Amino acid sequence: MAGVQNGNCSSFADRWSLVGATALVTGGTKGIGFCIVEELAGFGAAVHTCSRNEAELNKCLQEWKKKNFKVTGTVCDVSSPADRERLIEEVKTVFDGKLNILVCNAGTGILKPATLQTPEDYRYVMSINLDSAFHLSQLAYPHLKASGRASIVFISSVVGFMAVDYLSVYGASKGALNQLTRSLACEWAGDNIRTNCVAPGTIRTPLTEQGLQNDDFVTKETHRIPLGRVGEPEEVAALVGFLCLPASRYINGQVICADGGRTVNGNI
């Protein structure tokens, strides 16, 4: 990753390659996270990922090995501060103290009316969606700085921009993540660490699988999307990959929606 290390990205090969780069992707064994791991590994990066499910993680690692991707993994519950600390220690060891890319993808939501959300619900959602992203960024900071040129990408949601029934806590966590993006982008830019955020719309993942089996929901949702369909996880991963590439080296502090035009559509 010579072009990333020395800032000389004049050639096409330098701009569109992650060869020699190191990356950590949380929640990388399914859905959008799985596709992000494959996107970064496909560009040549060495990737470390994590999952709470050891069997699921091992299955993915075997699959990536068959594809000749350089991927390692750790069993980790990102809602646990102790687990987050162990994860970064493992990453430090695997990558010799240098990390070029941090993608905070792990997330969750609880679908309930605001009046029924419990303190435990609130704490659980915030611990995964917001606390883990902030804490992992703090822990990874010295290793990102040591790499010489680094990129953080948070995975937010369009629900961080607009209200959706029964997702008040989820929306609050994603809105806060959007602002964290802007804050770190300004604070850490001097250390050659860029921070950006991707906000997916309705994407076909295990998290949305149940809703997408409801024909009425799909009809209403696709009516709101100018492109007329729900998105695929690899379409989100492609944007994340771009934000990690040297080609995007002047993009910093942005929250970019990958939603088929859903959030800009006034014709509803």
C-alpha positions in Angstrom: 0.0 0.0 0.0 2.8 2.4 -0.9 0.5 5.0 -2.3 -1.4 5.1 1.0 1.7 5.3 3.1 3.5 8.1 1.3 0.5 10.0 0.0 1.6 9.6 -3.6 -1.6 8.3 -5.2 -1.0 9.7 -8.7 -1.2 6.3 -10.5 -4.4 4.4 -11.1 -3.0 1.3 -9.4 -2.3 3.3 -6.2 -5.7 4.9 -6.1 -7.7 1.7 -6.5 -5.7 -0.8 -4.4 -5.6 -1.9 -0.8 -2.7 -4.2 -1.2 -0.6 -4.0 1.9 -3.4 -2.4 3.9 -4.8 -3.8 7.2 -8.5 -3.6 8.2 -10.8 -4.4 11.1 -14.5 -5.0 10.3 -16.9 -5.7 13.2 -19.8 -8.0 12.6 -18.3 -9.4 9.4 -19.9 -12.8 9.2 -23.3 -12.0 7.6 -25.2 -9.3 5.7 -23.5 -6.1 5.0 -20.5 -6.9 7.2 -19.8 -10.1 5.3 -19.8 -8.2 2.0 -17.6 -5.5 3.4 -15.0 -8.1 4.4 -15.1 -9.5 0.9 -14.9 -6.1 -0.7 -11.8 -5.0 1.2 -10.1 -8.4 0.9 -10.9 -8.3 -2.9 -9.0 -5.0 -3.1 -6.0 -6.8 -1.5 -6.4 -5.8 2.2 -5.6 -8.1 5.1 -8.8 -8.1 7.1 -9.6 -9.1 10.7 -13.3 -9.5 11.7 -15.3 -10.6 14.7 -18.5 -12.2 15.6 -20.3 -13.4 18.8 -20.9 -16.8 17.1 -17.8 -18.9 17.0 -19.3 -21.5 14.6 -20.4 -18.9 12.2 -17.1 -17.1 12.3 -15.2 -20.4 11.6 -17.4 -21.2 8.7 -16.8 -17.8 7.1 -13.0 -18.0 7.7 -13.0 -21.4 5.9 -15.0 -19.9 3.0 -12.6 -16.9 2.7 -9.6 -19.2 2.9 -10.9 -21.1 -0.2 -11.2 -17.7 -2.0 -7.6 -16.9 -1.0 -8.6 -13.9 1.0 -6.4 -12.8 3.8 -8.9 -12.8 6.7 -8.5 -13.6 10.4 -11.1 -13.5 13.1 -11.9 -13.2 16.8 -14.9 -14.2 18.8 -16.2 -10.9 20.3 -19.3 -9.3 21.7 -18.9 -5.7 20.9 -21.4 -4.7 23.5 -18.8 -5.7 26.1 -16.0 -3.1 26.9 -13.7 -5.9 27.9 -14.3 -7.8 24.7 -13.6 -4.7 22.7 -10.3 -4.2 24.5 -9.3 -7.9 23.8 -10.3 -7.4 20.1 -8.0 -4.5 19.6 -5.2 -6.3 21.4 -5.6 -9.2 19.0 -5.6 -6.8 16.0 -2.5 -5.1 17.4 -0.7 -8.5 17.5 -2.0 -9.7 14.1 -1.1 -6.4 12.3 2.1 -5.5 14.2 0.5 -2.4 15.7 -0.6 -0.7 12.5 -4.2 -0.5 11.3 -5.2 1.3 8.1 -9.0 0.7 8.2 -11.6 0.5 10.9 -15.2 -0.3 9.8 -17.7 -0.3 12.7 -20.5 -2.3 11.2 -22.0 -4.3 14.1 -25.4 -3.0 14.9 -28.8 -4.0 16.3 -32.3 -2.6 16.7 -35.4 -3.3 18.9 -38.7 -2.7 17.2 -41.0 -1.4 19.9 -43.2 1.7 20.5 -41.3 4.4 22.4 -43.5 3.9 25.5 -42.5 0.3 25.7 -38.8 0.6 25.3 -37.2 -0.4 28.6 -33.9 1.0 30.1 -32.4 -2.4 29.2 -33.5 -2.1 25.6 -32.0 1.4 25.4 -28.7 0.4 27.0 -28.4 -2.7 24.8 -29.0 -0.8 21.5 -26.7 2.1 22.5 -24.0 -0.2 23.7 -23.7 -1.9 20.3 -24.6 0.9 17.9 -22.9 3.9 19.5 -20.7 2.9 22.5 -18.8 0.2 20.6 -18.0 2.5 17.7 -16.7 5.2 19.9 -14.7 2.9 22.2 -13.2 0.9 19.3 -12.2 4.2 17.6 -10.5 5.3 20.8 -8.7 2.0 21.3 -7.7 1.8 17.6 -6.6 5.4 17.4 -2.8 4.8 18.1 -2.7 2.0 15.6 -4.6 4.0 13.0 -2.2 6.9 13.5 0.8 4.6 13.3 -0.3 3.4 9.9 0.4 6.9 8.4 -2.8 7.2 6.6 -6.0 5.6 7.8 -9.8 5.5 7.3 -12.7 5.0 9.7 -16.1 4.1 8.3 -19.2 3.9 10.5 -22.3 2.1 9.3 -25.3 4.2 10.3 -28.8 4.1 8.8 -31.3 6.4 7.0 -33.2 6.1 10.3 -30.6 8.5 11.7 -32.0 11.1 9.4 -35.8 10.4 9.4 -38.3 9.1 11.8 -39.6 5.5 11.5 -42.2 4.1 13.8 -41.0 1.9 16.7 -37.3 2.6 16.1 -36.9 5.6 18.4 -33.8 4.2 20.2 -32.3 2.8 17.1 -32.7 6.1 15.3 -31.2 8.0 18.2 -28.2 5.8 18.2 -27.6 6.2 14.5 -28.1 10.0 14.6 -25.5 10.2 17.3 -23.2 8.0 15.2 -23.6 10.5 12.3 -22.4 13.4 14.6 -19.6 11.3 15.9 -18.4 10.9 12.3 -18.2 14.7 11.9 -16.5 15.2 15.3 -13.7 12.6 14.7 -13.3 13.7 11.1 -12.2 17.2 12.4 -10.4 16.1 15.5 -8.2 13.3 13.9 -7.6 14.7 10.4 -4.3 16.1 11.5 -3.2 12.5 12.2 -4.1 11.5 8.7 -7.2 9.6 9.9 -10.3 10.2 7.8 -13.7 9.4 9.2 -16.8 8.9 7.1 -20.1 7.2 7.5 -22.4 5.1 5.3 -26.2 5.2 6.0 -28.0 2.3 4.3 -31.6 2.4 3.5 -33.7 -0.8 3.2 -31.1 -3.5 2.4 -31.7 -7.2 1.9 -30.0 -8.7 5.0 -30.8 -11.2 7.8 -31.9 -8.3 9.9 -34.6 -7.2 7.4 -35.5 -10.7 6.1 -38.8 -11.0 8.1 -40.0 -7.6 6.9 -39.1 -8.3 3.3 -41.3 -11.4 3.4 -44.3 -9.0 3.8 -45.5 -8.1 0.3 -47.5 -5.1 1.6 -44.4 -3.7 3.3 -42.2 -4.3 0.2 -44.7 -2.6 -2.1 -45.0 0.5 0.2 -41.3 0.7 0.7 -40.2 0.4 -2.9 -42.8 3.0 -3.8 -40.8 5.4 -1.7 -37.5 4.5 -3.3 -36.9 6.3 -6.7 -34.9 3.3 -8.0 -37.9 1.1 -7.2 -36.3 -1.7 -5.3 -34.5 -2.6 -2.0 -30.8 -2.6 -2.0 -28.3 -5.5 -1.8 -25.6 -5.7 0.8 -22.8 -5.7 -1.8 -24.0 -2.3 -3.0 -23.4 -0.9 0.5 -20.0 -2.7 0.7 -18.9 -1.1 -2.6 -19.4 2.4 -1.1 -17.5 1.4 2.1 -14.7 0.0 0.0 -14.4 3.3 -1.9 -14.2 5.3 1.3 -11.3 3.1 2.4 -9.4 3.4 -0.9 -6.7 6.0 -1.5 -9.0 7.3 -4.3 -11.3 8.8 -1.7 -8.4 10.5 0.2 -10.0 14.0 0.1 -13.4 12.8 1.4 -13.7 13.3 5.2 -16.6 13.9 7.6 -19.3 12.8 5.3 -22.5 10.8 6.0 -23.5 9.2 2.7 -26.8 7.5 2.2 -26.9 4.2 0.2 -30.7 4.1 -0.2 -31.7 4.3 -3.8 -32.8 7.9 -3.3 -35.2 7.2 -0.4 -34.2 10.1 1.8 -34.4 12.7 -1.0 -37.8 11.7 -2.4 -40.5 14.3 -1.8 -42.9 12.5 -4.1 -44.5 10.3 -1.5 
